[in-house]
Amino acid sequence: MKKIVIADDDFLVRTYLKQLLPWEEMGFVVAGDAKNGKEALMLVQQEQPTLLITDICMPVMNGIDLIKELKAVGRICSYPRTELS
């Protein structure tokens, strides 16, 4: 199965995203979630997910800095921009 990491400072949003789709039926497993970019960075390095879903505005390290850091260490091949309202 492909792994997913979810990063958002809002607990309810993280919970909703984990339940939004039938991840396992689609071949994914939620490997973990993080409440800020720094936690997400450590989780991504540990779990090496296929997909990272991140919020932009988070404390400690925001989503933009998280993506920049992952790109700098070669953990991101591409990052499509998708906005949910």
TAZI-V438202 format. One record per pair of residues at least 6 apart in sequence whose C-alpha atoms are under 6 Angstrom apart, sorted by the first residue. I is the first residue (numbers start at 1). GAP is how many residues later the second one is. Records with the same first field share a line. If there is no record, write none. Layout:
I->GAP ; GAP
This chain:
1->26 ; 27
2->26 ; 48
3->25 ; 26 ; 27 ; 28 ; 46 ; 47
4->26 ; 27 ; 45 ; 47 ; 48
5->26 ; 27 ; 28 ; 47
6->27 ; 46 ; 47 ; 48
7->26 ; 27 ; 28 ; 33 ; 47
8->27 ; 47
9->26 ; 27 ; 49
34->6
36->22 ; 23
37->24 ; 25 ; 26 ; 29
38->23
54->9
55->8
56->6 ; 7 ; 8
70->6
